Every structure is written in C-alpha cells, then in structure tokens.
C-alpha cells in the first residue's frame, strides 16, 4: 500500500502541476518536461513493487489510490465538483482499496 501511495503521490504532483500550467498559474514551460521526467520513474517503482505484491493488485491499488489523491486535490485545491454518482464511484474506489489491502491489514499486530 505504501508503494502504491508513493506512486499515486507522483501522479498527484504531476497532474496538479500540469493543471496549474493549463490554468496559467505556472507560466514556466519547464513544468512540462519536469513532469515527464518525474512521471518516467513510475515503471521503475512499479517494477520494485512486484517483490511485495502481484502485478494485478499493485496496478489496481496504484490506480485507485491515485484516483482518490487526485480527486481530493481537485475538490479542495482546484475547487472542482463531483456529482452524487461520481461521489458514489469514489466511495466504491475506497472500498476497493480496503479489500485489496485486506491481507496487508491482517498482518498488523
């Protein structure tokens, strides 16, 4: 879960930076190549994560945690809104994280 969270944090930083650039808040064009370089570390981190989790579970956890992190930033920082249906989907994503992390949670003393 920690590795998926770290990968999701990279997603959140990259996506937020590109959103800021699109909005005109960041005018420095270097944000694009810098975002690409940061994002390019994802495959290496994913490779290392396979020592601890299956490819399927790791990918789903990364995707879902990223969706939640990016959504939180979108809602609270960028003041975006979600419909009730999309909020329901986000709740299901949270449930998915709990279910996918169940084995890991069981090993906590």
N, C-alpha and C positions, 0 to 999 in steps of 0.2 A: 504494500500500500504506500510505503514511503517513496519508493522509486516512481510509482505512478503519479504521486502528488508532486514530486520534483519535476517530472516531465510535464505535468499539467501547469505547473508554475511557469515553465519556459513558454508554453503555449500562451498563457495569460499575458506575460510580458510582451511577447512578440505581437500578439493580436491587438493589445491595447496600444502599443507604440504605433502600429500601422493605422489604427483608428484615429489616434491623435494626429498623425500625419495627414490623413484624409480630411479631417475636420479643420486642418490648418493650424492647429495648436503647435505641432512640431513643424518647423519650416526647413529644418536641416535635412537635405536629401540623403545624407549618410545613414539615416534611420532605416532605409530600405536594405542596403547591403548588410548593415549590422544585424538587422532582424534575420536576414537569410543565414548569416554565419551562426548566430545563436541557435536558430532552428535546425541547422545542419548537425548539431550534436545529438539530436533525438535518436537517430538509428544506433549510435554507439551506446547510448544509455539503455536503449531497448535491448540491445544485444547482451549487455551486462545483467539486465534484469532477468534474463532467461535462466540464470543459475538458481533463481529463487521461486519462479512461477512459470506456468505454462504460457506459451505464446498466446493462446486464445484468451485466457483470463487476464494476462498482462495488458493486452491490447484493449480489451473491454474496460478494464479498470482505468487505464490511461484516458481513453475516450470519455468515459463518464465523469471522472474527476475533472478533466479539462472542461467539459461542458458546464459543470457546476461552478468552477472557479471563474470561467469567462462570463457566465451568466451573472454571478454576483458582482463582478466588476461592471458589467453592462448596466445592471439595475442601479447600483449605488453610486458609481463614479460617473458613468455616462448618462444616467437618468433615463435609461430605456425602460419600456414597459412590456409586460407579458400578459397575454390573455389568460383567462382561467384554464383553458385547455392546455396551454403551454406550461402553466404552473403545475398542472396535474402530471404532465410529462416529466417535469423536473423532479417532482416527488417520486415518481417511479424510478428515475435515474438514481436518486439517493437510496432507494430500497435495493436497487441493483448493486450498489457499492457494498451495502451491508451483507447481502447474500454472497457476493464474490469474495468478501473478506472473512467470511464465517470461520473458515479453518484457521486463519491467522488470529482471529479474535479468541478462538477456543484455547490457543496456546498461551494466552496471557494469564499469569498466575493471579 
